[in-house]
Amino acid sequence: MKIKWILPVLLACSASHAQADVSILVPFASKHYGCDHKKHTCDFHQFNPGLGLEWSPQEYSWGRPIVRAAGYSDSGAKFAYFVAGGWRKDFNIVDNVKLGLGIYAGYLNGSDQNGFAALPFVSVGYKKLSFEVGYGDSKAGHHKHKEDVNHILTFSARYDL
């Protein structure tokens, strides 16, 4: 295991000593849409394993502020990491089933980007385990694949400790 994978987790762990809620993040896949196979190779790695942490001071009626850090294998099979802040809100639907939405923004190094990035997401969960689907528009920002791909979906799991 590369040492680079551990760095984002250790950074997030250092903040977890304060009284707060901590979750384990497991990015695992992405899906790229809108690539023209006639013009581009469109050879993206859709399996993107990774590991990270989310820290939040507490839940409020309007949701929870979050800080996230994670490292993962990007769509070019290279190491990528991000450190970001944002917001998410979970809505209890029935018993322990919940639906959520959120957004986080911050620094992304990898995925053909080195700078600011933002990702809105939705989630579905049961008890402490949730699955998140994020949406990225590669036409926005400075993504190098903006000519190759129109839209990117990201998939990750979150386990609340």
C-alpha positions as semicolon CSV with decimal commas, in nm:
position;residue;x (nm);y (nm);z (nm)
1;M;0,000;0,000;0,000
2;K;0,139;0,336;-0,095
3;I;0,210;0,586;0,180
4;K;0,023;0,853;-0,021
5;W;-0,304;0,672;0,053
6;I;-0,256;0,715;0,426
7;L;-0,186;1,091;0,426
8;P;-0,544;1,218;0,371
9;V;-0,677;0,977;0,633
10;L;-0,419;1,087;0,889
11;L;-0,499;1,453;0,822
12;A;-0,866;1,392;0,882
13;C;-0,795;1,176;1,189
14;S;-0,608;1,460;1,355
15;A;-0,932;1,659;1,362
16;S;-1,137;1,367;1,494
17;H;-1,010;1,394;1,851
18;A;-1,252;1,677;1,922
19;Q;-1,605;1,583;2,023
20;A;-1,761;1,529;1,684
21;D;-1,912;1,280;1,444
22;V;-1,668;1,088;1,226
23;S;-1,743;0,873;0,922
24;I;-1,528;0,649;0,706
25;L;-1,546;0,728;0,334
26;V;-1,484;0,462;0,069
27;P;-1,482;0,596;-0,288
28;F;-1,515;0,299;-0,522
29;A;-1,635;0,382;-0,874
30;S;-1,715;0,643;-1,139
31;K;-1,906;0,649;-1,464
32;H;-1,819;0,884;-1,750
33;Y;-2,086;1,000;-1,995
34;G;-2,073;1,184;-2,325
35;C;-1,737;1,067;-2,460
36;D;-1,729;1,057;-2,840
37;H;-1,553;0,731;-2,928
38;K;-1,489;0,860;-3,280
39;K;-1,279;1,153;-3,152
40;H;-1,127;1,022;-2,826
41;T;-0,999;0,699;-2,675
42;C;-1,253;0,715;-2,388
43;D;-1,043;0,467;-2,191
44;F;-1,135;0,554;-1,831
45;H;-1,087;0,337;-1,525
46;Q;-1,434;0,317;-1,373
47;F;-1,317;0,127;-1,060
48;N;-1,172;0,390;-0,825
49;P;-1,095;0,241;-0,482
50;G;-0,998;0,474;-0,202
51;L;-1,024;0,562;0,165
52;G;-1,099;0,876;0,362
53;L;-1,272;1,037;0,657
54;E;-1,551;1,284;0,716
55;W;-1,561;1,502;1,028
56;S;-1,862;1,699;1,147
57;P;-1,912;1,892;1,472
58;Q;-2,278;1,787;1,504
59;E;-2,617;1,764;1,336
60;Y;-2,828;2,081;1,322
61;S;-3,190;2,122;1,207
62;W;-3,059;2,254;0,871
63;G;-2,808;1,970;0,824
64;R;-2,446;1,929;0,920
65;P;-2,128;2,108;0,820
66;I;-1,867;1,857;0,703
67;V;-1,494;1,838;0,640
68;R;-1,372;1,555;0,419
69;A;-1,037;1,417;0,312
70;A;-0,974;1,109;0,098
71;G;-0,729;0,946;-0,138
72;Y;-0,833;0,725;-0,429
73;S;-0,729;0,578;-0,762
74;D;-0,865;0,817;-1,027
75;S;-1,004;0,742;-1,373
76;G;-0,654;0,752;-1,517
77;A;-0,540;0,488;-1,262
78;K;-0,332;0,753;-1,081
79;F;-0,334;0,851;-0,716
80;A;-0,567;1,143;-0,638
81;Y;-0,670;1,313;-0,315
82;F;-0,898;1,590;-0,195
83;V;-0,957;1,799;0,116
84;A;-1,292;1,977;0,122
85;G;-1,561;2,134;0,333
86;G;-1,933;2,136;0,276
87;W;-2,279;2,048;0,397
88;R;-2,506;1,745;0,399
89;K;-2,855;1,669;0,526
90;D;-3,009;1,327;0,587
91;F;-3,386;1,282;0,595
92;N;-3,532;0,984;0,782
93;I;-3,787;0,819;0,554
94;V;-3,903;0,516;0,750
95;D;-3,746;0,342;1,050
96;N;-3,370;0,353;0,986
97;V;-3,390;0,429;0,612
98;K;-3,267;0,774;0,511
99;L;-3,221;0,982;0,198
100;G;-2,974;1,266;0,185
101;L;-2,821;1,540;-0,022
102;G;-2,516;1,758;0,009
103;I;-2,228;1,936;-0,151
104;Y;-1,859;1,969;-0,076
105;A;-1,592;2,187;-0,230
106;G;-1,220;2,226;-0,181
107;Y;-0,881;2,126;-0,313
108;L;-0,851;1,832;-0,554
109;N;-0,515;1,699;-0,669
110;G;-0,569;1,429;-0,930
111;S;-0,844;1,330;-1,169
112;D;-0,669;1,562;-1,416
113;Q;-0,727;1,856;-1,188
114;N;-0,508;2,046;-0,945
115;G;-0,710;2,310;-0,767
116;F;-1,066;2,395;-0,673
117;A;-1,343;2,142;-0,731
118;A;-1,701;2,103;-0,609
119;L;-1,927;1,798;-0,603
120;P;-2,299;1,786;-0,523
121;F;-2,426;1,443;-0,413
122;V;-2,731;1,243;-0,308
123;S;-2,730;0,948;-0,070
124;V;-2,941;0,657;0,043
125;G;-2,869;0,480;0,368
126;Y;-2,974;0,234;0,633
127;K;-2,864;0,284;0,993
128;K;-2,491;0,375;0,981
129;L;-2,418;0,280;0,617
130;S;-2,494;0,514;0,325
131;F;-2,413;0,508;-0,045
132;E;-2,348;0,839;-0,221
133;V;-2,372;0,933;-0,588
134;G;-2,196;1,256;-0,684
135;Y;-2,231;1,454;-1,005
136;G;-1,949;1,631;-1,186
137;D;-1,983;1,841;-1,498
138;S;-1,647;1,819;-1,672
139;K;-1,732;2,118;-1,892
140;A;-1,707;2,336;-1,583
141;G;-1,370;2,423;-1,433
142;H;-1,031;2,325;-1,569
143;H;-1,080;1,952;-1,616
144;K;-0,844;1,822;-1,885
145;H;-1,107;1,576;-2,010
146;K;-1,366;1,848;-2,076
147;E;-1,334;1,777;-2,449
148;D;-1,369;1,401;-2,392
149;V;-1,648;1,372;-2,133
150;N;-1,959;1,574;-2,055
151;H;-2,069;1,427;-1,721
152;I;-1,919;1,213;-1,446
153;L;-2,099;1,022;-1,172
154;T;-1,900;0,921;-0,864
155;F;-1,995;0,639;-0,628
156;S;-1,883;0,601;-0,268
157;A;-1,987;0,451;0,063
158;R;-1,997;0,625;0,401
159;Y;-2,001;0,448;0,737
160;D;-2,082;0,657;1,044
161;L;-1,866;0,558;1,341
